[in-house]
Amino acid sequence: MEGVYTSGWHLLFLAALVSGVHLFGNDKSIIGASSFGGHIYRAVLHPTEVLPLIGTYIMKNPEGELCIKATLGAQYIVIIQKKRWFFNLDPLKVLASGSCHRESAVLSLTLPTNAASLQFTFKKENNLYYVTKLTAWVTPQPVCLGCANKTYLGLVSHDKLFAASYGRSFRCKSGNVLLPSSEMSIKLVPLQMQAFSMPNGQYGEAEECLADFNKRIIPIILLAVGFGLLMIAIVTFLLVKEHRTHGYERF
């Protein structure tokens, strides 16, 4: 299930948010990430792509019960002067925060000094849950002398992104590429997440994305087609051989 989605009307709100991020934690107190060991933390873009490190992030409701669990590697792809630059979210530096309610939940993954962030907004609807919105930003170090000191931000809004049945998890090993803005895309690989119901704190049975399904089923189909063609060839050979044998007997 690999898709590209865009939406832009929340960008003004995001711009205000980036200047001083305030995230709501489990106790609904405001958490502000403003320093990192007394230094300003900045994202460093790289010209070559490297697989991101995988982190597992959790969020609990006010009763202390697990309500969100997400395992993922996250990569930012930024377009600067028509060239792609890469930045991977470091799980060791991420602050996970958010909120949990009966039919909605939020998981925010933010780096120190608000250098980068991903925020997933979950919604529960009947026996289904999904991510209805993803917001993202990154404030990297300029990649060249004279390059703009800029924050890249955007929003992905989709009806039922990463949807799964209640009590089950969504899993995609193939990767999902999302497009919050024309200058930035987010690649999540691999990805497994679950929200609202995890009685024992473990992922429920996984519902795989379409890309994983295709990768698993296409080799089986090709093998079956190959086997079928082989059987047709064998049967055809035996029929031809039998026909020739009967022909010789008539003489």
Short mmCIF file of the C-alpha atoms (twelve columns), coordinates in Angstrom:
data_MODEL
# 
_entry.id   MODEL 
# 
loop_
_atom_site.group_PDB 
_atom_site.id 
_atom_site.type_symbol 
_atom_site.label_atom_id 
_atom_site.label_alt_id 
_atom_site.label_comp_id 
_atom_site.label_asym_id 
_atom_site.label_seq_id 
_atom_site.Cartn_x 
_atom_site.Cartn_y 
_atom_site.Cartn_z 
_atom_site.pdbx_PDB_model_num 
ATOM 1   C CA . MET A 1   0.000   0.000   0.000   1 
ATOM 2   C CA . GLU A 2   2.132   2.787   -1.254  1 
ATOM 3   C CA . GLY A 3   0.508   6.106   -1.850  1 
ATOM 4   C CA . VAL A 4   1.155   9.814   -2.239  1 
ATOM 5   C CA . TYR A 5   -1.325  12.279  -0.741  1 
ATOM 6   C CA . THR A 6   -1.268  16.059  -0.303  1 
ATOM 7   C CA . SER A 7   -3.221  18.765  1.524   1 
ATOM 8   C CA . GLY A 8   -2.279  22.333  2.433   1 
ATOM 9   C CA . TRP A 9   -4.855  24.400  4.293   1 
ATOM 10  C CA . HIS A 10  -3.317  23.723  7.725   1 
ATOM 11  C CA . LEU A 11  0.106   25.124  6.767   1 
ATOM 12  C CA . LEU A 12  -0.444  28.466  8.503   1 
ATOM 13  C CA . PHE A 13  -1.285  26.648  11.724  1 
ATOM 14  C CA . LEU A 14  1.766   24.416  11.328  1 
ATOM 15  C CA . ALA A 15  4.027   27.410  10.800  1 
ATOM 16  C CA . ALA A 16  2.876   28.863  14.095  1 
ATOM 17  C CA . LEU A 17  3.306   25.492  15.762  1 
ATOM 18  C CA . VAL A 18  6.872   24.992  14.567  1 
ATOM 19  C CA . SER A 19  8.030   28.273  16.099  1 
ATOM 20  C CA . GLY A 20  7.245   26.882  19.547  1 
ATOM 21  C CA . VAL A 21  5.855   23.360  19.617  1 
ATOM 22  C CA . HIS A 22  3.521   22.475  22.484  1 
ATOM 23  C CA . LEU A 23  2.517   18.845  22.713  1 
ATOM 24  C CA . PHE A 24  0.013   17.342  25.089  1 
ATOM 25  C CA . GLY A 25  1.326   14.424  27.117  1 
ATOM 26  C CA . ASN A 26  -0.538  11.647  28.894  1 
ATOM 27  C CA . ASP A 27  -1.270  13.880  31.878  1 
ATOM 28  C CA . LYS A 28  -2.461  16.626  29.469  1 
ATOM 29  C CA . SER A 29  0.298   18.914  30.679  1 
ATOM 30  C CA . ILE A 30  2.124   20.944  28.057  1 
ATOM 31  C CA . ILE A 31  5.517   19.633  27.052  1 
ATOM 32  C CA . GLY A 32  7.889   22.046  25.306  1 
ATOM 33  C CA . ALA A 33  11.130  20.812  23.758  1 
ATOM 34  C CA . SER A 34  13.385  23.865  23.710  1 
ATOM 35  C CA . SER A 35  16.912  22.641  24.354  1 
ATOM 36  C CA . PHE A 36  19.133  19.620  23.947  1 
ATOM 37  C CA . GLY A 37  22.075  19.533  26.306  1 
ATOM 38  C CA . GLY A 38  22.251  23.330  26.143  1 
ATOM 39  C CA . HIS A 39  22.695  23.278  22.353  1 
ATOM 40  C CA . ILE A 40  20.374  23.868  19.447  1 
ATOM 41  C CA . TYR A 41  19.744  20.560  17.691  1 
ATOM 42  C CA . ARG A 42  19.473  20.769  13.910  1 
ATOM 43  C CA . ALA A 43  18.656  18.140  11.325  1 
ATOM 44  C CA . VAL A 44  21.522  17.404  8.916   1 
ATOM 45  C CA . LEU A 45  20.520  16.522  5.366   1 
ATOM 46  C CA . HIS A 46  22.543  14.000  3.355   1 
ATOM 47  C CA . PRO A 47  22.785  13.640  -0.439  1 
ATOM 48  C CA . THR A 48  22.583  9.826   -0.325  1 
ATOM 49  C CA . GLU A 49  19.800  7.618   1.025   1 
ATOM 50  C CA . VAL A 50  20.419  5.322   4.000   1 
ATOM 51  C CA . LEU A 51  17.810  3.065   5.573   1 
ATOM 52  C CA . PRO A 52  16.404  4.701   8.737   1 
ATOM 53  C CA . LEU A 53  16.791  3.217   12.193  1 
ATOM 54  C CA . ILE A 54  13.662  1.507   13.517  1 
ATOM 55  C CA . GLY A 55  12.073  2.701   16.741  1 
ATOM 56  C CA . THR A 56  9.070   1.553   18.759  1 
ATOM 57  C CA . TYR A 57  6.937   4.295   20.317  1 
ATOM 58  C CA . ILE A 58  4.036   3.937   22.743  1 
ATOM 59  C CA . MET A 59  1.350   6.141   24.240  1 
ATOM 60  C CA . LYS A 60  -0.800  5.377   27.285  1 
ATOM 61  C CA . ASN A 61  -4.178  6.717   28.288  1 
ATOM 62  C CA . PRO A 62  -4.799  8.431   31.659  1 
ATOM 63  C CA . GLU A 63  -5.562  5.026   33.210  1 
ATOM 64  C CA . GLY A 64  -2.084  3.799   32.264  1 
ATOM 65  C CA . GLU A 65  -3.320  1.452   29.554  1 
ATOM 66  C CA . LEU A 66  -1.467  1.223   26.252  1 
ATOM 67  C CA . CYS A 67  -3.513  2.915   23.543  1 
ATOM 68  C CA . ILE A 68  -0.974  3.463   20.726  1 
ATOM 69  C CA . LYS A 69  2.021   1.418   19.667  1 
ATOM 70  C CA . ALA A 70  4.024   2.167   16.541  1 
ATOM 71  C CA . THR A 71  7.176   0.566   15.168  1 
ATOM 72  C CA . LEU A 72  8.677   2.396   12.239  1 
ATOM 73  C CA . GLY A 73  11.658  3.904   10.480  1 
ATOM 74  C CA . ALA A 74  11.044  7.440   9.223   1 
ATOM 75  C CA . GLN A 75  12.890  9.250   6.461   1 
ATOM 76  C CA . TYR A 76  12.425  12.843  5.296   1 
ATOM 77  C CA . ILE A 77  13.122  13.530  1.631   1 
ATOM 78  C CA . VAL A 78  13.565  17.254  0.958   1 
ATOM 79  C CA . ILE A 79  13.795  18.852  -2.472  1 
ATOM 80  C CA . ILE A 80  16.295  21.726  -2.603  1 
ATOM 81  C CA . GLN A 81  17.154  23.265  -5.963  1 
ATOM 82  C CA . LYS A 82  15.675  20.236  -7.741  1 
ATOM 83  C CA . LYS A 83  17.926  17.836  -5.804  1 
ATOM 84  C CA . ARG A 84  16.802  15.275  -3.235  1 
ATOM 85  C CA . TRP A 85  18.278  15.384  0.278   1 
ATOM 86  C CA . PHE A 86  17.657  12.810  3.021   1 
ATOM 87  C CA . PHE A 87  17.246  12.933  6.778   1 
ATOM 88  C CA . ASN A 88  16.379  9.969   9.016   1 
ATOM 89  C CA . LEU A 89  14.518  10.311  12.301  1 
ATOM 90  C CA . ASP A 90  16.769  9.060   15.116  1 
ATOM 91  C CA . PRO A 91  14.742  6.973   17.621  1 
ATOM 92  C CA . LEU A 92  17.290  7.682   20.371  1 
ATOM 93  C CA . LYS A 93  16.548  11.406  20.193  1 
ATOM 94  C CA . VAL A 94  12.777  11.276  19.700  1 
ATOM 95  C CA . LEU A 95  10.353  12.576  22.324  1 
ATOM 96  C CA . ALA A 96  7.072   10.643  22.007  1 
ATOM 97  C CA . SER A 97  3.975   12.411  23.310  1 
ATOM 98  C CA . GLY A 98  0.312   12.755  22.485  1 
ATOM 99  C CA . SER A 99  -3.140  12.001  23.840  1 
ATOM 100 C CA . CYS A 100 -5.635  9.134   23.984  1 
ATOM 101 C CA . HIS A 101 -9.424  9.361   23.952  1 
ATOM 102 C CA . ARG A 102 -12.255 6.948   23.318  1 
ATOM 103 C CA . GLU A 103 -12.486 7.498   19.561  1 
ATOM 104 C CA . SER A 104 -9.441  9.625   18.771  1 
ATOM 105 C CA . ALA A 105 -5.744  9.554   19.619  1 
ATOM 106 C CA . VAL A 106 -2.564  11.418  18.710  1 
ATOM 107 C CA . LEU A 107 1.057   10.270  18.606  1 
ATOM 108 C CA . SER A 108 3.732   12.950  18.151  1 
ATOM 109 C CA . LEU A 109 7.371   12.081  17.470  1 
ATOM 110 C CA . THR A 110 9.496   15.192  17.963  1 
ATOM 111 C CA . LEU A 111 13.242  15.798  17.967  1 
ATOM 112 C CA . PRO A 112 14.936  18.182  20.450  1 
ATOM 113 C CA . THR A 113 14.483  21.917  19.803  1 
ATOM 114 C CA . ASN A 114 11.674  21.009  17.389  1 
ATOM 115 C CA . ALA A 115 14.177  20.173  14.649  1 
ATOM 116 C CA . ALA A 116 11.724  17.674  13.136  1 
ATOM 117 C CA . SER A 117 8.394   16.121  13.981  1 
ATOM 118 C CA . LEU A 118 5.831   13.604  12.801  1 
ATOM 119 C CA . GLN A 119 2.335   13.605  14.250  1 
ATOM 120 C CA . PHE A 120 -0.212  10.845  13.603  1 
ATOM 121 C CA . THR A 121 -3.885  11.495  14.339  1 
ATOM 122 C CA . PHE A 122 -5.930  8.310   14.784  1 
ATOM 123 C CA . LYS A 123 -9.684  7.885   14.571  1 
ATOM 124 C CA . LYS A 124 -11.880 4.953   15.594  1 
ATOM 125 C CA . GLU A 125 -15.025 4.312   13.608  1 
ATOM 126 C CA . ASN A 126 -17.194 1.298   14.443  1 
ATOM 127 C CA . ASN A 127 -14.918 -1.766  14.123  1 
ATOM 128 C CA . LEU A 128 -12.228 0.108   12.217  1 
ATOM 129 C CA . TYR A 129 -9.441  2.518   13.124  1 
ATOM 130 C CA . TYR A 130 -7.087  4.478   10.884  1 
ATOM 131 C CA . VAL A 131 -4.816  7.504   10.634  1 
ATOM 132 C CA . THR A 132 -6.858  10.417  9.411   1 
ATOM 133 C CA . LYS A 133 -4.055  13.012  9.406   1 
ATOM 134 C CA . LEU A 134 -0.265  13.195  9.437   1 
ATOM 135 C CA . THR A 135 1.591   16.456  10.004  1 
ATOM 136 C CA . ALA A 136 5.328   16.783  9.462   1 
ATOM 137 C CA . TRP A 137 8.102   19.345  9.557   1 
ATOM 138 C CA . VAL A 138 11.876  19.498  9.543   1 
ATOM 139 C CA . THR A 139 14.237  22.453  10.071  1 
ATOM 140 C CA . PRO A 140 17.578  21.337  8.613   1 
ATOM 141 C CA . GLN A 141 20.930  23.008  8.489   1 
ATOM 142 C CA . PRO A 142 21.416  24.776  5.149   1 
ATOM 143 C CA . VAL A 143 23.066  22.440  2.635   1 
ATOM 144 C CA . CYS A 144 25.183  25.131  1.008   1 
ATOM 145 C CA . LEU A 145 26.519  28.650  1.502   1 
ATOM 146 C CA . GLY A 146 23.741  31.019  0.662   1 
ATOM 147 C CA . CYS A 147 21.030  28.356  0.915   1 
ATOM 148 C CA . ALA A 148 17.953  29.448  2.810   1 
ATOM 149 C CA . ASN A 149 17.557  28.652  6.503   1 
ATOM 150 C CA . LYS A 150 14.114  27.171  6.115   1 
ATOM 151 C CA . THR A 151 11.508  24.970  7.782   1 
ATOM 152 C CA . TYR A 152 9.834   22.423  5.502   1 
ATOM 153 C CA . LEU A 153 6.371   21.542  6.711   1 
ATOM 154 C CA . GLY A 154 3.140   20.086  5.472   1 
ATOM 155 C CA . LEU A 155 0.088   17.967  6.059   1 
ATOM 156 C CA . VAL A 156 -1.221  14.658  4.730   1 
ATOM 157 C CA . SER A 157 -4.961  14.317  5.108   1 
ATOM 158 C CA . HIS A 158 -6.556  11.061  4.019   1 
ATOM 159 C CA . ASP A 159 -9.808  9.310   4.755   1 
ATOM 160 C CA . LYS A 160 -8.511  5.983   6.022   1 
ATOM 161 C CA . LEU A 161 -4.721  5.831   5.995   1 
ATOM 162 C CA . PHE A 162 -3.151  2.665   7.500   1 
ATOM 163 C CA . ALA A 163 -6.594  1.245   8.274   1 
ATOM 164 C CA . ALA A 164 -7.048  -1.965  10.279  1 
ATOM 165 C CA . SER A 165 -9.783  -3.753  12.178  1 
ATOM 166 C CA . TYR A 166 -10.206 -3.000  15.874  1 
ATOM 167 C CA . GLY A 167 -7.876  -5.230  17.911  1 
ATOM 168 C CA . ARG A 168 -5.556  -5.900  14.949  1 
ATOM 169 C CA . SER A 169 -2.435  -4.100  13.761  1 
ATOM 170 C CA . PHE A 170 -1.542  -2.544  10.422  1 
ATOM 171 C CA . ARG A 171 1.778   -3.708  8.962   1 
ATOM 172 C CA . CYS A 172 3.707   -2.717  5.849   1 
ATOM 173 C CA . LYS A 173 7.269   -3.864  5.225   1 
ATOM 174 C CA . SER A 174 7.398   -2.437  1.712   1 
ATOM 175 C CA . GLY A 175 7.292   1.214   2.718   1 
ATOM 176 C CA . ASN A 176 4.836   4.062   2.406   1 
ATOM 177 C CA . VAL A 177 5.735   7.336   0.713   1 
ATOM 178 C CA . LEU A 178 3.610   10.324  1.748   1 
ATOM 179 C CA . LEU A 179 3.763   13.842  0.311   1 
ATOM 180 C CA . PRO A 180 2.979   16.528  2.905   1 
ATOM 181 C CA . SER A 181 4.142   19.292  0.539   1 
ATOM 182 C CA . SER A 182 5.695   19.814  -2.884  1 
ATOM 183 C CA . GLU A 183 9.134   20.175  -1.272  1 
ATOM 184 C CA . MET A 184 9.048   17.301  1.205   1 
ATOM 185 C CA . SER A 185 7.997   13.663  1.305   1 
ATOM 186 C CA . ILE A 186 7.994   11.178  4.178   1 
ATOM 187 C CA . LYS A 187 8.969   7.540   3.762   1 
ATOM 188 C CA . LEU A 188 7.905   5.098   6.480   1 
ATOM 189 C CA . VAL A 189 9.685   1.748   6.219   1 
ATOM 190 C CA . PRO A 190 8.971   -0.617  7.765   1 
ATOM 191 C CA . LEU A 191 5.744   0.288   9.521   1 
ATOM 192 C CA . GLN A 192 3.556   -1.465  12.083  1 
ATOM 193 C CA . MET A 193 1.049   0.313   14.289  1 
ATOM 194 C CA . GLN A 194 -2.033  -0.261  16.378  1 
ATOM 195 C CA . ALA A 195 -4.336  2.042   18.317  1 
ATOM 196 C CA . PHE A 196 -7.112  1.961   20.934  1 
ATOM 197 C CA . SER A 197 -7.029  -1.713  21.951  1 
ATOM 198 C CA . MET A 198 -3.964  -3.753  23.036  1 
ATOM 199 C CA . PRO A 199 -4.999  -5.715  26.145  1 
ATOM 200 C CA . ASN A 200 -1.603  -7.386  26.691  1 
ATOM 201 C CA . GLY A 201 0.537   -4.620  25.237  1 
ATOM 202 C CA . GLN A 202 1.417   -6.654  22.137  1 
ATOM 203 C CA . TYR A 203 0.416   -6.154  18.521  1 
ATOM 204 C CA . GLY A 204 -2.684  -8.013  17.453  1 
ATOM 205 C CA . GLU A 205 -2.826  -10.112 14.297  1 
ATOM 206 C CA . ALA A 206 -1.406  -8.043  11.446  1 
ATOM 207 C CA . GLU A 207 -3.318  -6.820  8.416   1 
ATOM 208 C CA . GLU A 208 -0.761  -6.379  5.642   1 
ATOM 209 C CA . CYS A 209 -0.657  -3.549  3.149   1 
ATOM 210 C CA . LEU A 210 -1.375  -4.086  -0.537  1 
ATOM 211 C CA . ALA A 211 2.298   -3.808  -1.513  1 
ATOM 212 C CA . ASP A 212 3.252   -6.616  0.886   1 
ATOM 213 C CA . PHE A 213 0.324   -8.711  -0.325  1 
ATOM 214 C CA . ASN A 214 1.410   -8.273  -3.947  1 
ATOM 215 C CA . LYS A 215 5.015   -9.162  -3.143  1 
ATOM 216 C CA . ARG A 216 3.844   -12.315 -1.379  1 
ATOM 217 C CA . ILE A 217 1.151   -13.427 -3.812  1 
ATOM 218 C CA . ILE A 218 2.744   -12.578 -7.192  1 
ATOM 219 C CA . PRO A 219 5.577   -15.159 -6.853  1 
ATOM 220 C CA . ILE A 220 2.954   -17.768 -5.924  1 
ATOM 221 C CA . ILE A 221 0.887   -16.842 -8.994  1 
ATOM 222 C CA . LEU A 222 3.958   -16.965 -11.248 1 
ATOM 223 C CA . LEU A 223 4.933   -20.336 -9.793  1 
ATOM 224 C CA . ALA A 224 1.410   -21.658 -10.356 1 
ATOM 225 C CA . VAL A 225 1.389   -20.337 -13.943 1 
ATOM 226 C CA . GLY A 226 4.808   -21.872 -14.583 1 
ATOM 227 C CA . PHE A 227 3.672   -25.200 -13.142 1 
ATOM 228 C CA . GLY A 228 0.509   -25.054 -15.253 1 
ATOM 229 C CA . LEU A 229 2.497   -24.400 -18.437 1 
ATOM 230 C CA . LEU A 230 4.839   -27.254 -17.558 1 
ATOM 231 C CA . MET A 231 1.904   -29.640 -17.096 1 
ATOM 232 C CA . ILE A 232 0.402   -28.511 -20.419 1 
ATOM 233 C CA . ALA A 233 3.738   -29.153 -22.128 1 
ATOM 234 C CA . ILE A 234 4.020   -32.621 -20.560 1 
ATOM 235 C CA . VAL A 235 0.453   -33.596 -21.478 1 
ATOM 236 C CA . THR A 236 0.936   -32.269 -25.027 1 
ATOM 237 C CA . PHE A 237 4.171   -34.245 -25.389 1 
ATOM 238 C CA . LEU A 238 2.495   -37.462 -24.160 1 
ATOM 239 C CA . LEU A 239 -0.470  -37.014 -26.525 1 
ATOM 240 C CA . VAL A 240 1.818   -36.386 -29.500 1 
ATOM 241 C CA . LYS A 241 3.960   -39.368 -28.577 1 
ATOM 242 C CA . GLU A 242 0.909   -41.625 -28.227 1 
ATOM 243 C CA . HIS A 243 -0.465  -40.425 -31.573 1 
ATOM 244 C CA . ARG A 244 2.829   -41.199 -33.308 1 
ATOM 245 C CA . THR A 245 2.996   -44.665 -31.677 1 
ATOM 246 C CA . HIS A 246 -0.505  -45.534 -32.920 1 
ATOM 247 C CA . GLY A 247 0.470   -44.288 -36.386 1 
ATOM 248 C CA . TYR A 248 3.409   -46.711 -36.568 1 
ATOM 249 C CA . GLU A 249 1.154   -49.627 -35.465 1 
ATOM 250 C CA . ARG A 250 -1.112  -49.081 -38.515 1 
ATOM 251 C CA . PHE A 251 1.827   -49.860 -40.809 1 
# 
